[in-house]
Amino acid sequence: MTVAAEKALLEKVPTGLFVGGEWRPATAGSTFSVEDPATGSVLAEVANGTADDAAAALDAAVEAAGSWARTPPRERSDILRRTFDAVRARADEFALLMTMEMGKPLAEARGEVTYGNEFLRWFSEEAVRIAGRFGTNPEGTGRMIVSRHPVGPCHLITPWNFPLAMATRKIGPALAAGCTAVVKPAELTPLTTLLLTSVLAEAGLPAGVVNVVTTTDPGAVSGTIIADPRLRKLSFTGSTPVGQRLLGQAAKGVLRTSMELGGNAPFLVFADADVDAAVEGAMLAKFRNVGEACTAANRFVVAAEVADEFTAKVTARVEAMRVGRGTEDGVQIGPLINEAAREKAGALVGDAVDHGAEIVVGGRAVDGPGTFYAPTVVTGVRPGSRILREEIFGPVLAIATFDEEAEGVRLANDTEYGLVAYAYTRDLARGLRLVDALQTGMVGLNTGVVSNAAAPFGGVKQSGLGREGGLEGLNEYLDTRYTLVPDPWA
């Protein structure tokens, strides 16, 4: 991509707050910079919202809530579908913008556009299928009506690592269910959400249905919204510590909550596995999105019998990976989101080495502008290493070994997190045992990618509450109402 193309795209992206169907500056008039992590250059200055702006955005969402809830499902569906079509038509713009503000390679950004946009299509189709039930009660004294209704105004907090998909995965079901929303994108990557919001408006979304507040003070903005008794739903994707604080705030209003939090995904390779297939899956599960994904494989737990073969083959693949700015041809590993992320990756690798592990390849920051870290393979990781307990969020593949199935499962479950697990085995019976034994909300059996718009995404333990995607994701935005009508024949 040329510098001119990047500049032309940035000129199309709104940089204000979106409140009540209008773009406006922050109340205080301040802005903050959005930077390209590959170069450190400033891409745009974006409105820096305050608590007052948050209150105004919620006012707009509340005002629009009644009319949007009464909007025929087909109309809601059509708006989502028009947005899907528009995003697909502008896929190259969205992909380039994500690469610029987040750093992922352009090919992966295009993949996110396809994946993220599917939430708009899926929920456009489900908007017209929200159903209840009707029947006679067991006593025969009346008729039971069970109906579904939008929960009401929602606060949607999205992370920086998947700027489009995390927005559509929340906005799609909220709009399909008939809810209004105030969206707070991550301050590191707000531009994609702002461009998506402009597309929603162009698709005919009524004023006030979706409002967006960008800010560098998320505590004041989200705190103001969560404390308001008119808010009825909170959805957050991010770290477990922040999610825990938000749950505490949400408890006062007894809010419906969806929490997609941290992960520490195990990647099990059994002795009977197809090692070549496991290596392919490992490359996807570990290095997709530069490793900056809650679903990224964090701990590679490999049967000792095949550990040398797996390590040699995966190392050869990692050594061949090209590092660079995501807009360059052939780049597979872009920069980490900021210097703190790069320092964390280095610290985790260093601690693993201190505990007896060996760096096979990588294990260092890359010189030059940008926050790059070399793709890394670490073997012989020992118990007690931080890299086995903490989410890496970087391009570091850490390998530990096991002997028996029970030991592998124990190591996989030895974490307070439970988002996703991956396992490679040719033994069908073992695979079915793993589905029962692994303490996660999702399992990738002989596959390194599990996410799909039609599937319920979410975890157990400290990886979160609720589900996004699929029918389950729509239900998170619907209340159930039971009505009893006396027997009309009595």
N, C-alpha and C positions, 0 to 999 in steps of 0.2 A: 504494500500500500504506500502511496505517496504522501508526503507531508501535506500537500494541497487537499487530498481526499480526506485526511484526518481533520484538517481545519474546517473543511466544508461541512463535515458531519457534526462537529462540535457546535457550529453555528445553528444547527437545527434543534439542538437539545435545549429545552427550557431550563432555566437556572433559578426560578423562583419557587415559592410555596404554592401549592394548588389547594385552594380553600373555596368551597362553595361554587365550584365551576370556573374559578378565575385564577390566573397566575398573578401573584403579588409578591412584593419584597417582604422580608422579615420586619416585624414591628419595630425592632431596634435598628433596622437598616444595616445590620452587619452581615458579612459573608464569610465563608471559609473556602480554602483551596482544596481541590481534588487533584491528586498527583498521579502520574504514570509511574508505577513501581519499577519499571524497566529502565527509566531514565532519570527519575526524580523531577521531571519538568511538570509545571502546573498545566492541567488540562482546562480547568474552568474554575470560576468563583461562584459558589452556590449560596443561596440565602440561608442564613443561620437562624433557624427558628427558636422561639422562646416559649416559656410557659403560656404567655398570652396568646401566641399563635396556636399552640396546642388546644387551648380552650376554644378559640374561634373555629378550629377545624372540627372539634367534637360538636360544637353548636351546629355547624353545617350538616354533619352526619346525622344528628338527632332530628333536625328539621326535615331532612329528606327521607328519614326512615319509614314513615307511614306510607307515603306515596310509593316508595320503591317496593315495600312489602306487598302492596296491592297491585303492582304492575304485573300483568299477565306473564306467566312463565315463558310463553313463546317469545315475548318481547325481550325479556332478560336473556333468553337463549340466543336470539338474533344478534344482540349487542356483543355478546361474548364471541359468537361465530364471526362477526365482522371484524372484531379485534384480532382473532386468530388469523383470518385471511390477510389482514394488513401487516401483521408481524411477519407472516410467511413471505409476503411480497417485499418486505424490507429486511429480510434475514441478514443480508450482508452488512447493513448498517448496524443492526443490533450486535452482531458478532464482533465487528471492528470496535464498537464502543466498549464492549466488555473486555476485550483484549487490552484496550488502552487504559482502562481504569482499574482492572484487576490483575492483568498480566498473563492470563492463560494463553496458550498458543491458539492461533486463529482457527485451526481445525477443530480444536476442542470447543471453542466459543461457538462455532457453527453447530456443533453437536448439542450444546446447551440450548441454542435457539430452537432446535427441533424438539428436544425433550421438554423444555419449559413451555413452549407453545402448545404442546399436547394437553396441558392442564386446561387451557382455555377451550380447546375443542371438546375434551372429555366432559367438562362441566357444562358447556353449552348444551350438550346432548342430554345430560342428567337433569338439567333445570326443569325440563318438561315431564320428568318421570317421578317427581316427589309424590309419594303415595302414602295413604293411611290404610285403615281397615274399618269394616262395619260388620256387626254381627249381634246375635242375641246373646244375652248373658246366660250363664249356666242355669240360673234359677228360672229363666223365662219371664222375668218381670220387666224387662226393658231391653232397649237396644244400645249397644256400645259403639260410640264413634271415637276412633283414635285418629287424630289429625296431626300434621307436622307444620310448624310455624317458624319463621326466622327468629333467631335469638335476639336480634336487635343490633344496635351499633357495636362495632368491633374495633379493637386496636390491633393492628398487624405489624409486628416488628421483624424485619428481615435482616439476614446477615450479609457479609460482603463477598462470600466466596462463590455464590451462584446468583448473581444480581438479577437475572431474569427469572430463572426457574423458581427461586424461593418467593418471588413476588407473585407469579402466576399461580403457584401452588396454594397460596392463601387467598388472593383476590378472586380467583376463579370460583371456588366453592362458596365464598361469602356472597358474591353477586348472584350465583345460581340459586342460592337459598333465599334470596331477598333481603340480605343484610347490607347495611351501609358500613363504611370503614374509614378509619384514619390510619394511614400507612406511615411508618417511620423507617426509611431505609438506612442501612449502615452509612456512617459518614465517610468511610473509605471508598464506597462505590455507589453513590446515589444517582449517577447520571442515567444508568439503564432504567431505573424505576421512573425517573422523570420523563424519559422518552416513551416508555410504555404508557404512562398516564396521559400523555398527549395523544397517543393512538386511541386509547379508550374514549377520550373526549371526542375525537374525530369520528369514532364509531357510533356516537349518539348517546353516550352515557349521561344521564341527567345530572344537573349540578348538585353537588353535595353528596352524591353516592360514594365516590372515592375522593378522599382528601389526602394530601401528602405534605408532611412536615419534615424537612431536612434539618439536621442540627448537629452541633458538637457537644450539646448538653442533653444527652438522652435521659438522664435522671430527672431533670426538670420537666422535659416534654412528656415523657411517658408517665412520670409520677403524677402530673396534673391530670392526664387523661384517665389513668387507672383509679384515681381517688374520686372521680366524678360518679355519682350513683346512677347516672343515665347509661354508662357503659355496661354492656352485658357479656362481652366476650373478649378474651385476650389470647392471641396466638403469637408465640415467640419461637424463633430459631436462633440458637447461639450456645454459649457455654453453659455448663451446669451451674457454676456459682451465680451467674447472672440470673439464670432461670429460677434458682432457689429464692433469690431476693424478690423477683417478680411474683412468684407464687405467694410469698408473704404479703406483698402489697395487695394482691388480688383476693386474698382471703377475707379481707374486711368487707368487700362488696359481694362475696360469694360468687365470683365470676366464673363462667365457663372458661376453662383454660385448655389450650393445646400447647404442649411444650416439647419441642424437638431439640434435645440437648446434646451433650458431648458423647463421644464414642471411644471405644478402645477395641476395635474389631480384630478378632483372631482369624488367621488364615491357616486352616489345618490341611496338611498334605500327608495322607496315609501311605503306607508302604506299597499298597496295591494301586495307587493312583496312576493315571496317565501323566507322567511328569511333564511332557511337552505341553499338554493342555493346562496343567497347573501353572507353568511358567507364563503362558499367555494370559491366564486369569490373574496372575500376580501382577503383571505389568499394568493391567487395567485397574485392578483393585487398589494398587499402591500409588501409581504415578499419574492417574487421571487427575486433572485439575491441579497438577504440581504437588499432589498429595494433600492439598488443602480441602479436604472433604470429611464430613463426619462419618461417612461410610468407608473412608479409606482403610485398607488393611493396616493395622498398627503392629501386630505381633504375628510373625510367621512361625508357626509351630509345626515343625517338619519331622516326620518319622526318621529316626537315625539311619535306617537302612537306605533311604534315598536322599539324605541331606546333602551329601557331596555332589550328586548328580544335579539336584535342584539348584544348589548354590552356583555351580559352574555355569549352568545354562542361563540362569537369571542374571548372573554377573556379566556374561557376554552381551546380553541384551542391554543392560544398564550402561556398560562401557561405551556402547555405540550411540547412546542418546545425545542429541544435540541440544545445547543450552543457548538461549538467546532471547531477544525480544520476540514476543509472540507473533508479531506481524511479519517476521522473516520466514522465508521458505524453509521447510524442513525442520523447524524448531519443535522440539517435543517437551522441553522443560523451560518454562518462563520463570520470572522472578517470584520470590515469595512476596507477600503483600506489603511487608514493611521490615525495617531493621530488627524490630523486636522478634518477629517470626524467625528471621534468619539466625539470630542469636540463640533462640530457644532450640532450634534444630542442632546447632553446633554443641550446645550444652548437653543435650540428651545423648548425642554420640560420644562426647567426651566422658560422660559419666559411665556409659556402657563399657568403654575401653578401660576405664579405671577399675571396673568390676571384672575384667578379664576377657572382654570381647575383642574381636579383631576386625579392623576395617579392611575390607577386601577391595573396595573401589570407592572413590569420592571422599567424603568426610571432611569437606573444607568449603569455606566461602569462596565464591568466584570473584576475582579482582575486577575492578572497573565500575562504571556507574551502574546503578540498579542494585536490588537486593537479591542477588542470585546465590543459590546454594547448590553445589554439585550433587547430582543423583548418586546415592550412596547405598552400598550393601555392607551390613555388619553381621558377622557370624559369631557363634559361641556366646550369645547373650546369656548372662547368668541371672539367677534369681536375685532380687534386690535392686536391680538396675531401674532407674527412673523410666527408661524407654519402654519398659513392660507395664508401667502403671499410668503414664501420662500420654495424652493424645499428642502425637508428633506434629501433625499438620505441616508436613514437609516431605521432600522426596527421599526419605530414608527407609530402607527395607531392612528390618532387624530379624534375624533368624535364631530361634532356639530349637532344641530337639526333644523328642520323646520316644519311648519304646512301645508302650501298650496303649490301646484305644482309651482305656479308662484314664490313663495319665494325660493323654492329649485333651480329653474333654475337661479334666480337672484344670489344666493350664488355661484352656480357652475360657472357662467360667470364672477364673480367678481375677475378678475385677468388679468394681462397683457399677460398671457400665453394662449395657445390654442392648445396643442398637442393632448390629448386624454381625453375623459370622459367616465365613466362607469355609467350605470343606470340599476336598477332592478325594474321591474314592470310587473304585469300580464296583464295590460291594453294595448292592441295593439294600440288603438288610441293614448294613451299617449306616447307610444314608438315612434310612427311616429311623434308626435309633438316634441319630444325631438331631433330627428334627425335634424329637422329644427331649433330648438331653441338653442341648445348647440353650443357654439362658439369654436369648435375644429376641427382639421383636421381628427380625427378618433373618433368613438364611439363604445364602447363595450356594446351592449344591452343584458342584462342577461348573460354576460360572462365576465370573469376577464382577458382574454388574447386576444389581437387583432392582434398581429404580424404574418405575413405570407409572404413568399417570393413572392407570386403571387399578393399581395395587395400593393397599394400605401401607404407608410409610410411617415408621415410628418404632420406639424401643420400649424396654422395660427397665426396671431398677432406676438408676440415676441418669438414664438416657432419655427419660421423658414420660409424658402423659399424652394420650390421644393419638390420633392417626391423621395423616394428610394423604390425599389421593384416594381414588376409588370411591365406592359408595360410603365407606367409613369416613372419608374426609368430608363428604357432604353432610353427613349426620352430625358432625361436630358443630355445624352452624344452624342446626334445627332443634327446636324444642318439641317435645311430645305432649299433646293435650288429649285428655280423655274426657268425653262428654257422655252422660247417661241420659237417655230419653225413655220415659215410661212406655211400657208396652202399649202400642196403639190399639190393640184388640181388647185391652182390659176394660 
